[in-house]
Amino acid sequence: MRRSLHTLVCLSAACVSICLLHFCNVTHWFLAMRALRSMGNSVADLLARDCEPSAEVVAVAAQWFVRLQEADVSEQERAQCRQWRQADATHDLAWRRLETLWRNFDDLEGKAAEPAQAAMANLAAQKRGKRRVKRTLGAAICCAGVAVLLSEVMHLHLLADHHTGLAQREIVTLADGSELTLDARTAVDVRYSSTERRIVLRDGQILAQVNHDRDNRPFIIQTEQGTATALGTRYTVSLLGNKTQVSVIESNVRACPQSKLPPACADLKRGQSATLSADTVSRMETSGYSDPASWAQGYLALDNQPLSRVLYVLKAYHMGVMWYDERKLEGIRVSGVIPIDDSGQALNILGRTLPIEVRQYMPWAVTITKKE
């Protein structure tokens, strides 16, 4: 995983390097590459440490930082940035590290530019070059931030047999006539053999409509936490961080954790749900949905569902970054019908009906916090 992350960041850096060579002289290219290398180390450090800013926070900080370097930035935008920094300690930490990187770039430029100054035509040209480098370096920061943010998704999705993108659902018809409905940002592998029909869910959630198989091969949906085996049925399987949720719509499903430790499995009937961890299976009193498959129709039919779970689904339909602290939203639950194809509309509904504050710092950056 970290190797793929490193590769993607390097590819981003290579693209930025080409842009720098196109727009800057050799001296500026060298300076920016030194700074970019330091930036890459800083981004890697952010991911390597515990209790550090998340990749999403790093990406938002980078976008704000670049925007505030522009000449046409407004006081309102500066105030919004301050609010974002004050909203959480990790926001401010990510910002301060970018500031340190920027200062290091200035120091490097001051030392290395001395011999180059004699060759420059005039001071005006020198200043224009510096501004150009900083703008391009800003793009480099954004590029690395986005690379960090997208690396895991790309790693899981691009190698999958079937995958969906942002706000995209897809119905896949399998060789036996069974159907999979993939939610947005979902990735699956299909592994059919002479003895079984196995679906590996890598990311997201799916709705399975299982056909009877003439060879009586079991239909199995596998995740990192375990398996959900259909007994001629219709059911959903959803990845929720380090857990898997299984909800039965028709017939029966056997849910088994990866470890197979007793009690190894739970047999679920219509209307029942369970969560799988690597070691245990836990029956749920309610799935949190009045219709667990409602997302396949473009809405969520919710029944006392935790807000953090609703936001988790909406993130797959949101163009940009949606940040929230699951712990601070604990205890807030949602019932009713929420549209998901328009995440902005969904967030507006939640903001009007729940004790939360939805703030949009940029067209694509949104934070959700509990009202004090």
N, C-alpha and C positions, 0 to 999 in steps of 0.2 A: 504494500500500500504506500509506504513512504517512498519507495523507489519510483512508483508512478507519479507521486506528488512532485518529487524532485525533477522528474523528466518534464512534467508539464510546466513547472516554473522555469526550467531552463529553456524550453521552447518559447515561452513568453519573453524571456530575456533576449533570446536570439532575434525575435521579431523587433523588439525595441532597439536592439543594436543596429539592425538594418536601417531603421528610421533615423537613428542618430547619425549614422554615416551619411545619410541623404541630406539632412538638414544642418549638420554642424561640421566644423573643421576638425582635423585630426586631434588637436589638443583637447577640444571640448568632448570629443568622442571618448578619449582616454579617461577624462575626469568622470564622465557620466558612467562609464563602465565600472570604474572603481566604486563609485557610489552605489550602483545597481547591485554589485556583488555584495556589498555590505547590507543592502536592503534585503537581498535574498536570505542572508544569514539571519537577519532580524525576523523575517517572516517565519523561517524554520524554527527559530527559538520560541516564537509565539505558540506554535503548535506542540512543541516538545515538552513544555512545562505544564505542571498542574496548576489549576486555578488561574489560568491565563485568559486573555481575550480570545473569543472564538474566532474562527475564520470569517464569519459574517461580520463581526465587530471590526476586525482588521480591514475588511473591504470597505465598510462604511466610513471608517476613520480616514482611509486613503482618499476616498471620494471627497469628503469634506476638506481634507488638507489641500488637495489639488484645487478645489473650487476657491478656497480662500487666498490662493496665490494670484488669482486673476484680478485684473484692474477694475473690472465692472462688478465686483462682488458688493452686495448691498449690506447695510447695517442690519436689516431684518435677517438676512442669511447668517451674518455673524452671530446674532442673538440666538438663532435656531441651533447653530453649531454649539454654542455655549450650553444651551439647554440639553443637547444630546450628550455632551461630555459629562454634565452633572447628573444625568439620569442613572448612571451606573459607574462604579469604580473601574470596571474593565474598559469602559469607553475612554475614560481619561488616560488610563495606562497605555492603551493603543495609540492615542493621540500624542502623548509625551514621547513615546519611542519614535514616532515619525518625526517629531520635532528634533530629536537628537540626531536622527539620520540626516535631516536637512542641514543641521549645523555642521555635521561632519563633512557634508558635501561642500559647504561654503569654505571650511578650513582647507580642504583639499584643493579647491579651486584657487584659493589665494596663494598657496605655496607653489603649485605647478604652473600657474599662469604667468609668473614673473618673467621667465625667459621668452614667453610667447608674446608678451605685451609689446616688445620692441618691434615685432614683425607686423603688428596690427596697424592698419591705416590710420585710425583715429579712435578717440574715446567713445564716440557714438556707436561705431561699428562694434566695439568691444562690449558695450552695454547690450546692444541688440543680440549679440551672440550669447551673452549670459542669460538673457531672458528666454532665448530660444532653447538653450540647454535645460533651463529649469522647467519650461513647459513640457519638454520631451521627457525629462526625468519624472515629472508628475505623471505623465502617461505611463511611464514604466512602473511607478508605484501602483497605479490602478491596475495595470496588467498583471503584476504579481499578486495583488490582492484578489483579483477575480480568479486567477489561476488557482490560488489556495482554496477559494470558495467552491470552485467547480470541479476540482480534481477528483474528489471521491465520487461525485455523480458520474463524471465521464468514465472513470475506471469501471464502475458497476454497469453502466448503461451501454457503452459502445461495444462491449464484448458480449452482450446478452443476445439471445436468439430473437427476442422481441422486446422493444422498449418504447416508451412514450416520453414526450417532452413536456414543457410547461403548458398547463391548461389543456392538455390533449388526452382524450380517452380513445381506446381502440378495442375492437372486438376481434379476437383471433380464433379462427375455426381450426381445430386440431384434426389429425389424420383419422381419428375414430368418430368424428362428428361432434365431439364435445366442444364447448365454447369457453373461452376465457375473456372476460372484460377487464382490461387494464386501466387502472386509474391514472391520472397525470403523474409524471415522473416515476414510472414503474418499470422494472426490468425483470424478465423471467427467462429461464432456459427450459427447453422442452427435451426430455430424455425418455423417449419411448423405446421399449425393448420387447422381447418376446415374452417376458415374465411380468412386466409392470408398466404403468403409465405414470411417469414421475415428472412433476413440474417443480423447478427450483425458483423460489421467489427471492430475488436479490435485493429488491427495493420496492417500496410503495405498497399497494394493495390490489387484490384481484377478486373478481367474482367468477366462480366456476359453475358452469352448467354441465353436469357430467352425463354422458350417454352410457347406456349399457354396452359392455364389451362382450363380443361373442366368445372370446377366449378367457373371459372372467379375470382379466388382468386388473389388479387393484389400481385405483386412481389416487395418487399421493401428491400432496403439495408439501414441499420441504422448505424450511427456513433454517437459519443457524440455530434456532432454539428447539426445533423438533419437526414433527410431521402431523399432517391432518389428512386422514385417509377417508375417502368417500365410500359410502355404501349405496350408490345410486342416488345422487342428491344434487342440491343447489346450495352453495355456501360461499362465504367470504373469508379470506385470510389477509390480515393486515400486519405489516411490520410497524412496531411502535418503539423505536429506539432499540433497547436490548430485550424487548419482549415481542411475542406474536399473539395476536388476537384472532380467534376462530369463532365465527357466528354461523349457525345453521339456519337456513331458510326453509329447506324441504328435506325430508328423510332424516338420515343419521350420518354422523361423522365421528371417527375415532381420533382423538387428539393425544399425541404422545410426545413427551419431552425428549431431548436428545440423549440424555444420560441413561434412560430406561430403568432408573432406580424405582423401586416400588414406593407408592402406587404408581405404576408406570404410565397408565393411560386413563383417559376419561372418555366414555361413550356419550356423545351429545345428541339430543333429539331436536326436533323442530322448535325454533324459538330460543334455544339455549346457546350460551357462549362460554368460552374459557380463554384464559391467557396462558401462554407457554413461556417459561424461562428455560435455560439450559438443563435445569435439574428437576423442575416441578411443573405440574399442570394444576391450575386453579380455576374452579368453576366460578362464573360471575353471576350475581343475582340479576343483573341487567347488562346488556351490551352498551347501553347509553344511546341506543337508536330505537325508534319505533319501527324503522325499516333499515336493517343493516346494509342493504344493497341500494339505498336511495341515491348514493353518490353516482351510481352508473347512469342515473337520469338527470344529473346536473344539480342536485340539491342534497341537503342533509336533513333527514327527519330525525330530530334529536329528542331524547327523553332523559333528562337529568345527566347530560354528558359533561364531563369536566371541560372547562374552557380551553385548557392547554391542548386537549385532544382535538378540539375543533380547529384551533389555530394550526396544529400539525398538518391537518388535511388541507387547510386553506393555503399553506405555504407552497404546495404543489401547483397552485393556480395564481400565485402572486408574482408579477414581473418585478423582481428585485429582491430586497432583503426585508424580512419580517423578523424583528427581534422582540423577545419576551423572556421573562424569567419564570419558568414553570413553577418554582417553589413559591414565588410571591403571588402567583395567581391561584394557588391551591385553595379549594373551597368554593370557587366560583363555578357554577354549573349552568348549563344552557338547555332549554327545552323549546321546541318549536321547529319551524322550517326555515333553513338558511340557504340561499342560492350560493353556488360555488364557482360558477363560470366567470362571474365578475367579483373578484376578491375585494375590490374597493367597496362595492355595494354591501357585501357581507360584513366587512369591518364596520361600516357606518351603522348597520343594523345592530351589531353587537355593542358598539359604542353608545348607542342611544338607549339600549335596554339593560345594560349591565353596569356595575360599578367599576368601570374601567375607563382609561383615557387612551385614545388612539391618536398618535401624533405622526404626521407625515413631514419628515425633514427635507426630503427631496421627492421628486416624482416617483421614485422606486424604493425609497427607504422609509419604513414604518416601524414604530415601536408601540407596544401595548403594555401599559402599566396599570396597576390597581390604584384606584383613587384613594387618597389618604383620608 
